[in-house]
Amino acid sequence: MSKGSALLDKACEGIQSGEVEQSLSELKDSLLDYRAELGPELWSEFAKQHFSEHPIRKIVHQSPFSHRSYTRPRGYAGDAVTLDYIYGDLSPNGLSPFAERVFNWERATPSAEAVRGRRDLLARYIDEAAAATQTPSILAIACGHLRELRLTKAWKQKQSMNFTALDQDQESLTVLRESYGSDVNVVPGSVRSLIAGKQHFADQDLVYAAGLYDYLPLPVARRLTALMFQMLKPGGRLLVANFHPGLIDIGAMETTMNWWLIYRNESEMAELTGEIENAQIAEQKIFRDQGDNLVYLDLKRG
């Protein structure tokens, strides 16, 4: 692991000399290459152990973004508060000038830009459902703080919607109730409860999951996709997103943020439809976002 230590040492020196953004960018690129060089087992050891013991960890984690993701106060990386940092809905107070530079650099990475783009795309899908139906029924699974809803024309114009927001994080559910009140049906629930048949939804115009699939192994993802599809009314749409394995932030995310995802390409996204009868699918689209960092699966039920 001497090469990895040298990469961290070099980044430390650059940061301490004042070249914060350049050093972090170079480290990001170097970690991606080193990840490919080591292979999964050795990379996991380096990312989880060597980084945690290196002085750079305390330096970088002066930013609340990477610190929160790394320490996982809610038990998992990428919680709704972390996403609020990305969105700009949560601005940390009292940061040192250095910590603010790290924080702003992290928010400008391709993965963060992709997350903001994903939020905006979800808002467009909600508006499309609202334009097609006077009172659309919409279900968001693992919805977090549901920041996309308030970006929609439908919400701003106070269009009537039967909107259900499902999440297993009780703190996120509290924020949802405070943000949307009775206008959104806030429901505690999880992938496990859906697959076990403990929760049922039907006749939806739109069912979507934003960051959920980044954590689901293929058998679970296939089963959930089939269940979500069956929740749709004829003509309804399903949308799920997944980060692509070509994301250039992977090395930095797994190291400095302890943020480990399951990545999928287009063919792997197509596999998610394996438990759905082809005859039921009126339309299927698989596409990437503008930065080629996220892959989307869009299904229309016939």
RODO-2510 file (C-alpha; in nm, 4 decimals, decimal comma):
residues 302
     n   res          X          Y          Z
     1     m     0,0000     0,0000     0,0000
     2     s     0,3055     0,2277    -0,0170
     3     k     0,1843     0,3763    -0,3445
     4     g    -0,1499     0,4619    -0,1891
     5     s     0,0185     0,6220     0,1098
     6     a     0,2305     0,8279    -0,1272
     7     l    -0,0845     0,9500    -0,3041
     8     l    -0,2322     1,0614     0,0268
     9     d     0,0960     1,2196     0,1347
    10     k     0,1167     1,4187    -0,1877
    11     a    -0,2395     1,5423    -0,1485
    12     c    -0,1697     1,6438     0,2107
    13     e     0,1325     1,8449     0,1071
    14     g    -0,0551     2,0174    -0,1722
    15     i    -0,3502     2,1049     0,0471
    16     q    -0,1291     2,2387     0,3235
    17     s     0,0586     2,4541     0,0723
    18     g    -0,2706     2,6203    -0,0246
    19     e    -0,3440     2,4311    -0,3468
    20     v    -0,6662     2,2906    -0,2049
    21     e    -0,8869     2,2400    -0,5085
    22     q    -0,6069     2,1273    -0,7391
    23     s    -0,4753     1,8777    -0,4853
    24     l    -0,8214     1,7331    -0,4201
    25     s    -0,8867     1,6982    -0,7933
    26     e    -0,5535     1,5253    -0,8495
    27     l    -0,6218     1,2952    -0,5557
    28     k    -0,9638     1,2060    -0,6978
    29     d    -0,8095     1,1062    -1,0312
    30     s    -0,5243     0,9160    -0,8659
    31     l    -0,7601     0,7214    -0,6409
    32     l    -0,9697     0,6135    -0,9377
    33     d    -0,6608     0,4728    -1,1099
    34     y    -0,5362     0,3106    -0,7898
    35     r    -0,8746     0,1458    -0,7364
    36     a    -0,8521    -0,0194    -1,0776
    37     e    -0,4936    -0,1252    -1,0115
    38     l    -0,5550    -0,2899    -0,6731
    39     g    -0,8707    -0,4856    -0,7364
    40     p    -1,1705    -0,5095    -0,5007
    41     e    -1,0170    -0,6784    -0,1956
    42     l    -0,6981    -0,4757    -0,1627
    43     w    -0,8817    -0,1569    -0,2558
    44     s    -1,1356    -0,2116     0,0220
    45     e    -0,8521    -0,2563     0,2713
    46     f    -0,6816     0,0607     0,1543
    47     a    -0,9960     0,2736     0,1404
    48     k    -1,1334     0,1625     0,4755
    49     q    -0,8178     0,1263     0,6818
    50     h    -0,5272     0,3216     0,5356
    51     f    -0,7253     0,6347     0,4666
    52     s    -0,8797     0,6339     0,8139
    53     e    -0,5329     0,6208     0,9709
    54     h    -0,3782     0,8870     0,7488
    55     p    -0,3616     1,2562     0,8560
    56     i    -0,5501     1,3598     0,5429
    57     r    -0,8725     1,2226     0,6856
    58     k    -0,8922     1,4859     0,9594
    59     i    -0,7936     1,7539     0,7104
    60     v    -1,0610     1,6691     0,4533
    61     h    -1,3250     1,5987     0,7139
    62     q    -1,3275     1,9566     0,8255
    63     s    -1,5935     1,9701     0,5542
    64     p    -1,9275     1,8585     0,7026
    65     f    -2,0217     1,6955     0,3727
    66     s    -1,7547     1,4252     0,3615
    67     h    -1,7469     1,3993     0,7416
    68     r    -2,1176     1,3203     0,7630
    69     s    -2,1046     1,0683     0,4814
    70     y    -1,7991     0,8992     0,6329
    71     t    -1,9310     0,8791     0,9899
    72     r    -2,2881     0,7795     0,8928
    73     p    -2,4841     0,9245     1,1870
    74     r    -2,8028     0,7597     1,0592
    75     g    -2,6295     0,4313     0,9835
    76     y    -2,5839     0,4763     0,6102
    77     a    -2,4045     0,7041     0,3656
    78     g    -2,5971     0,9415     0,1440
    79     d    -2,8730     1,0214     0,3919
    80     a    -3,1178     1,3034     0,3261
    81     v    -2,9100     1,5582     0,5153
    82     t    -2,6034     1,4745     0,3077
    83     l    -2,8120     1,5227    -0,0057
    84     d    -2,9311     1,8569     0,1274
    85     y    -2,5661     1,9643     0,1372
    86     i    -2,5441     1,8696    -0,2299
    87     y    -2,8665     2,0499    -0,3198
    88     g    -2,7729     2,3638    -0,1312
    89     d    -3,0736     2,3304     0,0977
    90     l    -2,8429     2,3074     0,3978
    91     s    -2,5585     2,5543     0,4354
    92     p    -2,3211     2,4815     0,7247
    93     n    -2,2402     2,7722     0,9524
    94     g    -1,9115     2,8563     1,1168
    95     l    -1,6817     2,6875     0,8685
    96     s    -1,3226     2,7990     0,8479
    97     p    -1,2130     2,9424     0,5110
    98     f    -1,0265     2,6170     0,4448
    99     a    -1,3235     2,3950     0,5326
   100     e    -1,5465     2,6060     0,3108
   101     r    -1,3094     2,5538     0,0175
   102     v    -1,3178     2,1759     0,0663
   103     f    -1,6964     2,1815     0,1067
   104     n    -1,7467     2,3837    -0,2115
   105     w    -1,5080     2,1576    -0,4038
   106     e    -1,7027     1,8501    -0,2936
   107     r    -2,0323     2,0072    -0,4006
   108     a    -1,8896     2,0730    -0,7472
   109     t    -1,7801     1,7149    -0,8192
   110     p    -1,9472     1,5245    -1,1063
   111     s    -2,1338     1,2967    -0,8658
   112     a    -2,2831     1,5946    -0,6808
   113     e    -2,3812     1,7597    -1,0077
   114     a    -2,5463     1,4343    -1,1145
   115     v    -2,7481     1,4203    -0,7922
   116     r    -2,8773     1,7726    -0,8508
   117     g    -2,9584     1,6818    -1,2099
   118     r    -3,1453     1,3745    -1,0880
   119     r    -3,3579     1,5895    -0,8589
   120     d    -3,4412     1,8197    -1,1498
   121     l    -3,5320     1,5262    -1,3760
   122     l    -3,7647     1,3836    -1,1123
   123     a    -3,9369     1,7203    -1,0933
   124     r    -3,9947     1,7116    -1,4707
   125     y    -4,1452     1,3627    -1,4516
   126     i    -4,3815     1,4782    -1,1771
   127     d    -4,4880     1,7734    -1,3897
   128     e    -4,5428     1,5471    -1,6904
   129     a    -4,7689     1,3228    -1,4820
   130     a    -4,9523     1,6281    -1,3516
   131     a    -4,9984     1,7654    -1,7045
   132     a    -5,1463     1,4373    -1,8261
   133     t    -5,3882     1,3853    -1,5366
   134     q    -5,5908     1,6364    -1,3388
   135     t    -5,5151     1,4681    -1,0059
   136     p    -5,2211     1,2332    -1,0571
   137     s    -5,1325     0,9553    -0,8150
   138     i    -4,7584     0,9497    -0,7548
   139     l    -4,5415     0,7330    -0,5309
   140     a    -4,1817     0,8157    -0,4358
   141     i    -3,9931     0,5247    -0,2771
   142     a    -3,7007     0,5940    -0,0424
   143     c    -3,7880     0,9585    -0,0935
   144     g    -3,5604     1,1290     0,1606
   145     h    -3,6655     1,4912     0,2000
   146     l    -3,8481     1,4913    -0,1364
   147     r    -3,6779     1,8120    -0,2470
   148     e    -3,7808     1,7554    -0,6104
   149     l    -4,1491     1,8149    -0,5404
   150     r    -4,1165     2,1807    -0,4508
   151     l    -3,9372     2,2462    -0,7829
   152     t    -4,2414     2,1376    -0,9832
   153     k    -4,4896     2,3656    -1,1530
   154     a    -4,7662     2,1439    -1,0200
   155     w    -4,6643     2,2092    -0,6610
   156     k    -4,6099     2,5805    -0,7123
   157     q    -4,9504     2,6117    -0,8787
   158     k    -5,1085     2,4030    -0,6015
   159     q    -5,2429     2,1401    -0,8363
   160     s    -5,4217     1,8588    -0,6606
   161     m    -5,2104     1,5418    -0,6371
   162     n    -5,2367     1,2119    -0,4550
   163     f    -4,8702     1,2081    -0,3613
   164     t    -4,7298     0,9343    -0,1390
   165     a    -4,3777     0,9576     0,0027
   166     l    -4,2340     0,6362     0,1481
   167     d    -3,9128     0,6130     0,3498
   168     q    -3,7734     0,4071     0,6369
   169     d    -3,5800     0,6923     0,7994
   170     q    -3,7960     0,8352     1,0768
   171     e    -3,6034     1,1627     1,0845
   172     s    -3,6643     1,2112     0,7132
   173     l    -4,0337     1,1410     0,7635
   174     t    -4,0470     1,4126     1,0283
   175     v    -3,8937     1,6635     0,7867
   176     l    -4,1461     1,5606     0,5199
   177     r    -4,4403     1,6208     0,7512
   178     e    -4,3022     1,9590     0,8490
   179     s    -4,2347     2,0547     0,4870
   180     y    -4,5516     1,9353     0,3182
   181     g    -4,8100     1,8802     0,5900
   182     s    -5,1233     1,7029     0,4771
   183     d    -5,0524     1,7685     0,1076
   184     v    -4,8261     1,4624     0,0956
   185     n    -4,9160     1,1229     0,2354
   186     v    -4,6047     1,0402     0,4392
   187     v    -4,5683     0,6653     0,4907
   188     p    -4,3021     0,4749     0,6855
   189     g    -4,1846     0,1761     0,4859
   190     s    -3,8927    -0,0019     0,3263
   191     v    -3,7940    -0,2241     0,0364
   192     r    -3,8262    -0,5187     0,2709
   193     s    -4,1851    -0,4322     0,3627
   194     l    -4,2786    -0,3894    -0,0031
   195     i    -4,1232    -0,7198    -0,1095
   196     a    -4,2804    -0,8988     0,1859
   197     g    -4,6206    -0,7739     0,0719
   198     k    -4,6840    -0,5772     0,3905
   199     q    -4,7506    -0,2581     0,1952
   200     h    -4,9569    -0,2280    -0,1207
   201     f    -4,9982     0,0554    -0,3714
   202     a    -5,1955     0,0533    -0,6939
   203     d    -5,3250     0,2696    -0,9794
   204     q    -5,0282     0,5054    -0,9772
   205     d    -4,9532     0,7431    -1,2623
   206     l    -4,5871     0,7608    -1,1638
   207     v    -4,3710     0,5487    -0,9352
   208     y    -4,0053     0,6357    -0,8929
   209     a    -3,6951     0,5749    -0,6849
   210     a    -3,3987     0,8114    -0,7023
   211     g    -3,0933     0,6853    -0,5126
   212     l    -3,2320     0,3585    -0,3822
   213     y    -3,1073     0,1255    -0,6562
   214     d    -2,7457     0,2217    -0,5907
   215     y    -2,7696    -0,0012    -0,2820
   216     l    -2,9757    -0,2957    -0,4103
   217     p    -2,8267    -0,6269    -0,5280
   218     l    -2,9703    -0,7579    -0,8537
   219     p    -3,2270    -1,0096    -0,7153
   220     v    -3,3779    -0,7461    -0,4872
   221     a    -3,3675    -0,4793    -0,7563
   222     r    -3,5437    -0,7064    -1,0067
   223     r    -3,8168    -0,7992    -0,7607
   224     l    -3,8745    -0,4395    -0,6580
   225     t    -3,8869    -0,3235    -1,0205
   226     a    -4,1592    -0,5787    -1,0946
   227     l    -4,3559    -0,4719    -0,7878
   228     m    -4,3249    -0,1041    -0,8753
   229     f    -4,4376    -0,1768    -1,2299
   230     q    -4,7462    -0,3589    -1,1046
   231     m    -4,8368    -0,0521    -0,8974
   232     l    -4,8905     0,1482    -1,2168
   233     k    -5,2199     0,2050    -1,3893
   234     p    -5,2210     0,1501    -1,7678
   235     g    -5,0164     0,4293    -1,9201
   236     g    -4,8358     0,4952    -1,5930
   237     r    -4,4590     0,5379    -1,5785
   238     l    -4,1833     0,3908    -1,3646
   239     l    -3,8485     0,5653    -1,3268
   240     v    -3,5385     0,4430    -1,1422
   241     a    -3,1852     0,5790    -1,1435
   242     n    -2,8469     0,4187    -1,0826
   243     f    -2,4921     0,5524    -1,0902
   244     h    -2,2836     0,4285    -1,3824
   245     p    -1,9554     0,2371    -1,3234
   246     g    -1,7748     0,4995    -1,5306
   247     l    -1,8266     0,7653    -1,2629
   248     i    -1,4882     0,9287    -1,2090
   249     d    -1,5615     1,0087    -0,8437
   250     i    -1,5795     0,6452    -0,7336
   251     g    -1,2323     0,6295    -0,5797
   252     a    -1,2793     0,9489    -0,3817
   253     m    -1,6336     0,8609    -0,2729
   254     e    -1,5321     0,5207    -0,1393
   255     t    -1,2238     0,6595     0,0328
   256     t    -1,2910     1,0063     0,1683
   257     m    -1,6671     0,9614     0,2087
   258     n    -1,7015     0,5899     0,2883
   259     w    -1,9781     0,5957     0,0292
   260     w    -2,0007     0,2574    -0,1456
   261     l    -2,2547     0,1982    -0,4203
   262     i    -2,3628    -0,0731    -0,6603
   263     y    -2,2993     0,0607    -1,0111
   264     r    -2,4871    -0,0428    -1,3253
   265     n    -2,4463     0,0143    -1,6971
   266     e    -2,7223     0,0103    -1,9576
   267     s    -2,7329    -0,3675    -2,0030
   268     e    -2,7443    -0,4173    -1,6274
   269     m    -3,0319    -0,1714    -1,6023
   270     a    -3,2153    -0,3721    -1,8673
   271     e    -3,1786    -0,6799    -1,6462
   272     l    -3,3979    -0,5111    -1,3858
   273     t    -3,7040    -0,5844    -1,6017
   274     g    -3,6435    -0,9598    -1,5864
   275     e    -3,9562    -1,0348    -1,3802
   276     i    -4,1908    -0,8232    -1,5948
   277     e    -4,3758    -0,9738    -1,8904
   278     n    -4,2619    -0,8018    -2,2082
   279     a    -4,6200    -0,7766    -2,3302
   280     q    -4,7042    -0,5498    -2,0355
   281     i    -4,4370    -0,2952    -2,1259
   282     a    -4,5683    -0,0379    -2,3718
   283     e    -4,2416     0,1545    -2,3808
   284     q    -3,8922     0,1114    -2,2389
   285     k    -3,6160     0,3705    -2,2358
   286     i    -3,2685     0,3454    -2,0879
   287     f    -3,0622     0,6611    -2,0989
   288     r    -2,7767     0,8435    -1,9297
   289     d    -2,7719     1,1886    -1,7815
   290     q    -2,5876     1,4731    -1,9469
   291     g    -2,2608     1,3957    -1,7681
   292     d    -2,2782     1,0194    -1,8332
   293     n    -2,2735     0,9558    -1,4578
   294     l    -2,6245     0,8219    -1,4012
   295     v    -2,8290     0,5654    -1,5944
   296     y    -3,2093     0,5765    -1,5921
   297     l    -3,4680     0,3102    -1,6604
   298     d    -3,8040     0,4450    -1,7746
   299     l    -4,0927     0,2011    -1,8258
   300     k    -4,4452     0,2714    -1,9422
   301     r    -4,7125     0,0186    -1,8619
   302     g    -4,9419    -0,0928    -2,1419
***
